[in-house]
Amino acid sequence: MELNNVRNGLRVRVAKLESARGMLVHGRHLSVREVGVTGTIQGHVPGHAGDVLWVEHDNSDDVGAYCSTEIEKV
């Protein structure tokens, strides 16, 4: 997804997973990463130049950290 199109509240789906190596976030946000998950963007992860986003998953309390290239607009 183009970073210019990213905004809080945008509905997205995780289309693919790439390496999370280098993401400086708590493991609980990495362990919930999954292809096919839908959710809502909740903001940018600090310290990652806007490339990594918080996505609150639908139907759970999980929030995953995803690269902008891993998600697509629903």
C-alpha positions as CSV (number, residue, x, y, z in Angstrom):
1,M,0.0,0.0,0.0
2,E,1.3,3.5,-0.9
3,L,2.2,5.4,2.3
4,N,0.3,8.4,0.9
5,N,-2.9,6.4,1.1
6,V,-2.4,5.4,4.8
7,R,-4.5,7.0,7.4
8,N,-5.8,6.1,10.9
9,G,-9.1,4.3,10.7
10,L,-8.5,2.8,7.2
11,R,-9.8,-0.7,6.9
12,V,-7.1,-3.1,5.6
13,R,-6.4,-6.8,4.9
14,V,-3.0,-8.5,5.4
15,A,-2.1,-9.7,1.9
16,K,1.3,-11.2,2.6
17,L,3.9,-11.4,5.3
18,E,7.5,-10.3,4.8
19,S,10.3,-10.5,7.3
20,A,9.7,-8.8,10.6
21,R,13.4,-8.7,11.2
22,G,14.4,-5.2,12.2
23,M,11.0,-4.3,13.7
24,L,11.6,-2.8,17.1
25,V,8.3,-3.7,18.8
26,H,7.2,-6.1,21.6
27,G,7.0,-9.7,20.6
28,R,3.2,-9.8,21.2
29,H,2.7,-7.5,18.2
30,L,4.9,-9.8,16.0
31,S,3.4,-13.1,17.2
32,V,-0.1,-12.2,16.0
33,R,0.9,-11.3,12.4
34,E,-1.1,-13.4,10.0
35,V,-2.0,-13.4,6.3
36,G,-5.7,-12.8,5.6
37,V,-6.4,-10.9,8.8
38,T,-8.6,-7.8,8.4
39,G,-8.5,-4.8,10.7
40,T,-8.1,-1.1,11.1
41,I,-5.0,1.0,11.0
42,Q,-4.3,2.6,14.4
43,G,-1.2,4.6,13.5
44,H,2.5,4.4,12.6
45,V,5.0,2.5,14.8
46,P,7.4,5.1,16.1
47,G,11.0,4.9,14.8
48,H,10.2,3.1,11.6
49,A,10.0,6.1,9.2
50,G,6.3,5.6,8.6
51,D,6.8,2.2,7.0
52,V,5.4,0.1,9.9
53,L,1.8,0.4,11.0
54,W,-0.3,-0.7,13.9
55,V,-3.3,-2.8,12.7
56,E,-6.0,-3.6,15.2
57,H,-7.4,-7.0,14.2
58,D,-11.1,-7.5,13.7
59,N,-12.8,-9.9,16.1
60,S,-9.9,-9.9,18.7
61,D,-8.0,-7.7,21.0
62,D,-4.8,-8.2,19.0
63,V,-2.8,-5.4,17.5
64,G,-0.1,-6.4,15.0
65,A,2.8,-4.5,13.5
66,Y,2.8,-4.7,9.7
67,C,4.9,-3.1,6.9
68,S,2.9,-1.0,4.5
69,T,3.9,-3.4,1.7
70,E,2.1,-6.2,3.5
71,I,-1.4,-4.7,3.6
72,E,-4.1,-3.6,1.1
73,K,-7.2,-1.5,1.5
74,V,-10.4,-3.5,2.0
